[in-house]
Amino acid sequence: MEPGSNSSLDDSCKGGSFRNESTLSDEDVIAKYFVSTRDRYIITVFYPIMLTFGLFGNLAFLAVVAKIPSMRTLTNAYLANLAICDTAYIITQGKDILGDYLLYTPLDMKSHKTNLDCIVTTSGLYFTLFTSICLLLTMTTERYLGICRPLQHRFIATKERTVKLIIMCWVLGVLYSGIIVPRFSKVILVCVVWPNSDRFKDLPNKLSLPCLAIHPFFAQFSLIAQAVPFVIATLFNTIMFSRIVKKLHERIAGDDVAVGFDKKAMESRNHVARLLIVTNVIFFICLAPYFFTTGNYAILELSNNRIGVKLTYNQLVTMLWISRGLTVANATTNPLVYSVTNPRYRQAFLQLFSGSCRGGSYTSTGQKKNRESTTGTGSMSVSKM
């Protein structure tokens, strides 16, 4: 198509905006519209490996909790819901990243998107993310009370209370995601005039810019708002974990044994505390780059590029791919963390895959016990839920 012959394109665009790229070099157009080799490697190699590994691990953990009676504890109720969040997040990311890429490669802009596609995908990604943050914060609070306020926590940690807290996390996750959805709810039609080159002759002239903000206000506001739960959870978890670690250090000196606490119950609580600490640290490491990248972009936009770390367009895109990949990595690592940090979880996975899923619980060394025990906190009771 000649650069000046836009009348037929104007008729078909129906109010869409034009992008005359005919004056750009082929390399500039490719960099602007096509997935780079580096990003293609991330999409086609890194993501499939992480998505497959994550689905297997989280579904295996859910099977462990469902089939092994001794694993139906109050703490595992939170972890099971976290696994459900991670599974839903992985599936949504798989559809959004791999599905779009496989159907519309090599264009980075997908002309098939609709407003409903954007709303459904964004809702799925963010409500599971915010629910995960709420679940981790709630688990940390429960563990803090169980270790630092054991007597009080013993009387309030019940199945009914746990169910209410879990429902609260899902509700808050859904409601807060509603703040972010308007930023990714609108598809804008763009009609492109490509350079007069054989490389672009078969490309569609009508594209869409998918999942943009319904109003410029939401573009910056949601970038800042989405970081608020992450910052709050990080601050509170850091404070509570510092106190948990201090209390665990005191227990090493034998303080709790001296006042009559059961040694095995203490061991069990300590294992779970360490598990949650590792889980939260990995969660922070994996999600911090994403919130830093999007928050930095919002600050640059609000300050007219006077404040913040300036990135080129390609650097920003690559950072978003990498940080988004780390969020997927976080969703895949939790089952591995459970089995590495806690012998009881490791034994339960072995029990599941060995085909022996009848009742009975295990000590921290993996030896089967004849009767069920409790930790004395309620949150790690091995009684059925």
Secondary structure, DSSP 8 states (H G I E B T S, - for coil): --TT--HHHHHHHTT-EEEE-TTS-HHHHHHHHB--HHHHHIIIIIHHHHHHHHHHHHHHHHHHHHH-GGG--HHHHHHHHHHHHHHHHHHHHIIIIIIHHHHHTTBSS-TT--HHHHHHHHHHHHHHHHHHHHHHHHHHHHHHHHHHSHHHHHHH--HHHHHHHHHHHHHHHHHHHHHHGGGG-EEEEEEEE--SSGGGTTS-SEEEEEEE-SSHHHHHHHHHHTHHHHHHHHHHHHHHHHHHHHHHHHHHTTHHHHTT--HHHHHHHHHHHHHHHHHHHHHHHHHHHHHHHHHHHHHHHHTTTSSS----HHHHHHHHHHHHHHHHHHHHHHHHHHHHH-HHHHHHHHHHHHT---S--B-TTS-B-SS----SSSTT--S--
